[in-house]
């Protein structure tokens, strides 16, 4: 009897301690969040924090969790989870290369042919197998086996893919820069190129463009000025609406002889075609006009992308917007045979609606979060993160999350918007899932981030 009573008291004590801790963390979060909201940087802001116990699903804190807010790149956790479900972690893009026409007397009577697949990794430097050199070597090696001495041209077939590369809501300041590279049926070298610049010795001196790698798709004029040492890259590329010349504005630090920024490439197919023809010429092939006398297509080489699991790693870890936009279009292409952002976004909404998340909680227009038009609730993000935790692909998903402030979470930043969402194991062994979004703060982003960290530290 005595032993039974001791066991009962022990169980009651554990339950009481657990309940007490739950109340304590809720109270701590309440106090920390109240202090955060009262800060002058948040005087005209709207903030939302939603946190649950990962195991029990118990809500430990909720403030404005049903309000739709701009997400910035925290939207990527939604796109990534959807990709695992709709495509599968082993999904690979397949880009096929061959020719249309016939081969006669060592000449191709027709064009070389590439069937685009929407692959955002083609030509990327992030994997050896996808590098521009590796892909080009594979294609040229396959062509050499055909024993061709003359060819006409190369055709890139984008049938089945929307020609509009830029989603709704992307702003002009973004789309000329590497992070604003849109997704097409054919993507090459992550649809970007480098601009190498030289600054002056004094603040205010003009900055010159030394070179672009690869060659810029449009002529660029520098209006960049030299700024104080240590100020970093504050330069932006703007593409013309009615002119043929792009403009680089902003500043880079003084006394830089080879300062590199990256710009988006709106015509990656042209860059690829130019490189391809150069490689054929080096191989001794001559470009001569031949009439295409046959509509037949012969495939001689297929390039496979890394598996989705590997693509998601870079998508979340380095926040590559291009990958999110390519995935959104791929959802539509795989489902309907035509890759377009609007239909891909609708598939994302429909999938999570079936899981109990209202479409009004996922009011999104792109796959990366770069558009300031996106409105998502912290409740929706947490429910998606919770769903992911019980799926067989979760290990790869979780591994791709970056670490900030000693926490496994995805960040997001656009003008006036900062967000974090992810997973955190506390000292007592509990694990929490959270989403924290702030819109329309004032002052510096770095200051807001440190104040958000103070709130999130209560989950540790």
N, C-alpha and C positions, 0 to 999 in steps of 0.2 A: 504493500500500500504506500509506504514511504517513498519507494523508488518511482512508483507511478506518479505520485504528486510532484516529485522533483522534475520528472520528464515534462509534465504538464506546465509547470512554472517556466521551464526552459523554453518551451514552444511559445508560450505567451510573451515571454521576454523578447524573443526574436521577432515576433509579429509586431510588438510595440516599438522595437528599435527600428524596424523597417519602415513602419508608418511614420515614426518620428523623423527619420531621415528624409522621407518623401516630403513631409511638411516643411522641413528645414530648407531643402534645396528650393522648393517653391517660394518660400519666404525670402531666401537669399536672392533669387532671381528677381523677385518683385522689387526688392530694395535697390538692387543694382540697376534694373531697368528704369525705375522711377528717377534715379539720379541721372541716368543717361538722357532721359527725355527732358529733364529740367536744364540740361546744358544749353548754353546760348547758341551753340552750333546747330541745335535741333529746334530752334524757336519757330520755324515755319516748315518743319519737316513732318513726314508721316513715317512712323516706324512700326515694324511688326516682328514679333518673336514668337515662335511656336516650338515647344520642346516636349517630347514624350519619352517615357521609358521604353527602350527598344524591345524588351522582353514582354512586358505586360501590356504595353500600349497606353498605359495611364498618362494622362496629360499632366505635366509638371509645371508648365507655364503657357499662357495664351494671352497675347495682346494683339488685337487687330488681325487675327489669323484668317479672317474671311474677306479682308480687303485686298483687292487686286493691286499689286505694285509692279513697277518696272523691275526686272530681275537682273539685268546685265548678264554676265556669263554664268550665273548660277542656273540659268535655263538649261545649260548643257547637261546637267544631271538628268533632266527629263528626257532630252533627246537620246542620250546614251542608253538609259534604261529601256526606252522604246525600241532602239535599234537591236538590243539583245533579244527582245521579245519578237519583233517582226522579222528580223533577218537571221538571227542565230549567231552565237559567238564564233562559229567557224566559217561564216560567210566570207567569200572572197569576190572582189571585182575581177572580171575577165575582159581584157582589152585585146581584140583580135586584129592581126595585121596580115595582109596578103596583097592580092592584085585583082583588078577588074579588067578583063580582056583576055588576050592569048599571047603566048610567047612564040615568036617565029624568027628564025635566023639570029638568035641571041638578042632579040629586041622585044621589049614589052609593048605590044600593040594595045595600049590602054594605060591605066593609071595604077600606081601603087595605092593601096586602100587600107584605111584604119577605121575600124568600127568602135566608136567610143562607148564607154560603159558607165561614165559618171565617176570613175575612180579618182578620188582626190589625192591619192598617194603617188600617182604616176610621175616619175621624175623627181620625187622628194629625196632629200639627202638624209632623212631620218632612218632609213634602212638601206643596207648595201644593195639589196635586191631591187629597190625602187629608184635608185639614183639615175640621173639622166644618162650617165656613162654606161651603166649596166643595162638599162632598157635599150639604149641605142645599139649597144654591142650585140644584144640578142637579136634585134631586128635585122641589122646589117649581116650578121652571120647567116641568118635564114635566107636572106636575099642572095648572098654569094652562092649558095647551093643551087640556085636557079640558073646560074651561069649566064647572066644577062649583062650585055655591054651597053645597051641604050634604053632609056626610059623617057616617059612623057612628063608626068607630074605625080603629085600625091593628093588623094582625096580623103578628107576626114569626114566620116559619115556620122552626123549628130542626130539622125532620125530617131525620134522617140524621146528627145530631151528638149525642154523649153529653152529658147534662145535668150531669155531674160535671166542674166546672171545675178542681178542685184535684187534682193527681196524688198518688200515694202518697208518704208520707214528709215532706211539707212541714210545717214546724213552725208552731205557733200564733203565735209572735212575728213570723213572716214574712208570713203570708197577709193581714194587715190593711194592709200597706204596699205602695207602688207596685211594688216589685220582686217582690212575692208575688201579683200579679194573675194569676189563672188564665185559661185560654182556653176559650171556649164557641163554639157555632156562630155566634153573633152577638157581635162585639166592637166597642166604641165608645170612641174617644178613649183607646186603649190601656188601657181598663178601669181608669182611675184618675181621681182628682180631687185638687184642692189644698186644704189646710187652712192658712189664714192666721192666725197667732197673734201676740199681744202679750205680751212678758215684763215683769217688774217692774224696779225700779231696784236692788234688792238681791238677793244670792244667797239662794235659798230662797223668794223671793216667788212667789206663784201666777202661772200663765200663763193668759191668757184666749184663747178662740177668737173671732176677729173675724168671719170668714166662711169659707164653702167655695165653691170654683169648679170645676165646676158644683156644684149643691146636693148635699150629702151624702145617700147613699141611706138612712142611718140617723142618728138624733140622736147627737151626739157630746158627751161630757163630758170636760173637760180636768182631768187630775191632774198635768199637767206643772209643773215648777218651774224657776225661773230659776237658771242656773249662771254660772260665771265667763266673762268675755268671751273669745271665741276658742275656746270649747269645741265649737262647731258643733252640728249636729243629732244629738241623742241621744234622740230621741223616737220612740215606736212606737204604732201604732193597733192596738187589740185589738177584734175584733168579738164580740158576745155569743153565748152558746150558748142561754140561756133567757130573756134579757132583750131589750128592743128598743133598748137604748142601747149605743153603742160607747164605749170609753174610750181616751183618749190619755195615755200615761205617758212618763216620762223627763224630759229637760231640754233647754232651748235657752238661748243666751246672754242675759245681762241687757241691758236698754235697747234691745230690739228692738220696733219698732212694727208691722212687717209681715213677720214671719218665716214663710216658706212651707215646709211639708213636703207630701209627696204620699202619698196613701193609695190602696188598691185599691178598685175598685168591683165588688161581687159581682153587681150587677143592671144591667149596661150597657144592656140592652134597655129598662128603665124610664126611664133617663136620656134615651135616644134618643127614645122615644115622647113624653115630656113636651116635649122641644125641638121635635119634629116638629109636635105639635098647636099649640104656641105660634106656630110659623111659619105654619101654616095659618090660624090666627085673625087674624094680622097681615095675611094676604092677603085677608081678608074672608069666609072660609068659616066656616060655622056647624056645630057638632057637634050633630047631632040623631039620635035613634035611628031606624034604618031596618032593616027585615027583609031579610035576605040571601035573595033569591029565586033566585039562580043560583050554581052552584058553579064557574062558569067563571073562569079566571084570565087577566088581560090584563096583559102586561108593557109598561111605557111608558118605563122608564129602567134602564140597566145601568151600574153603576160598576165600573171596572177598577182593580185595585190596581197599584202599580208592579211591574215585573218582579222575579222572584226575585233576580236579581243585585243589585238595589238594596236589597231587603229584607235580604239576607245582609250587606250593608255595615253597616247599622245594628245588626243582630243581633249581629255580632261586635264592631264598633267600640264600641258603647255597652252591650253585654251585656244586651240586653232579654230577660228570661226569658219574657215573654208570647209573643214570636215563636217561641221554641224549642218551647213547648207547643203553639202553633197548628200549627207544621210537623209535629210528631209526629202530631197528630190528622189532619192533611191527608194524610199518607202513607197512613193507614188508609182515609180517605174516598175517595181516588183509586183505591185498590186494591180495596176491598171494599164501598164505598158507605155506610160508616158510620164516622164519625170518633170514635175513642176512643183514649186514651193507650196502654193496654196493647197493643192491636193495632198501633199505630204503632211502639211501642218494639220489638215482635217483628219487624216488618219491617226495622228498623234492624239488629237482630242477624242476621237471615237474609241480608240483603244482604252484610254484611261476612264472614259465614261462607263465602259463595261466593267471597270474595276471599282466603280462607285464614286469617281471624281467628276463633279459637274463641269461641263464645257466652259461655263462662266468663270470657273476657277483657273482655267488654262486658256486665257484670251491671248493667244500668241500669233505672230505673223512670220516668224523665222525659226531656224533651228539652232542658232548660236547665242541669241540674246543680245546681239549688237543693236538691234532696232529698239529705240526708246518707246515704240508703240506697244511692246509686250506688256501684259498685265497678268500676273500670276499670284495666287495666294500662298502664304507660307504653309498653310494647312495642306494644300495640294502637294507642295514639294516634299513635305515630311511624309505624307502618305505614300508617295512614290518611292522615297528612300526606304521606308518600312517594307514595302512590297518587295523591293530589290533584295533585301536582306534574307528573304526566304527562298530565293531562286538559286538554281544550280550554277548560274553564271556569276554569282555575287562576288566571289573571290577576285576575279579579274576586274570587276567594277570598282570594288573597294580599293584595290591596289593602285588604281589609276588616280584616286583622289590625292591632290597635293597636301602638303602639311604646312599650316600657318599657325603660329602661336602655340606650337606643340599639339595641334589638333588636326585630325583628318577631315578636311573640309574643302569644298570648292568655293572660290571667291568670284566676285563679279564687280566690274567697275565700268560705268559710263558717266557722263557728265551729271553730277548731282545724285548719283545712285551708287550705293555700296551694298554688297550682300555677301553672306557666308551661309553655307548649308552643308551638313555632313553628319558625322558620327563621332561620339566621344565616350571613352570609358573613364569612369570616375574612380577616385581612390578607393571607394568602398566596394568596387566590383560591378556596380551598375553601369549599364550602357545607355546612352541617350542619343536620340535623333533630333536634329534641330534645323530650323531655317530662320535666318535673321536678315531682314531687308530694311533698308533706309532710303527714302526718296526725298530729294529737295533739301538736303543739308546745306549749310553754308560753310565757308572757310576751306581749309585744306583737307584733302582726302586722307592723308596720313594721320592727321589728328583724329578724325572720325574713326578710323580703323583702330587706333589704340584705345579709344573709348568703347568701341564694340568688343574688343578683346577683354576688357575689364568685366563686361557683362557675361561673356561666354566663359570666362575663367571660373565662374560659379558651377559650371558643369564638370570641372576637373576633380 
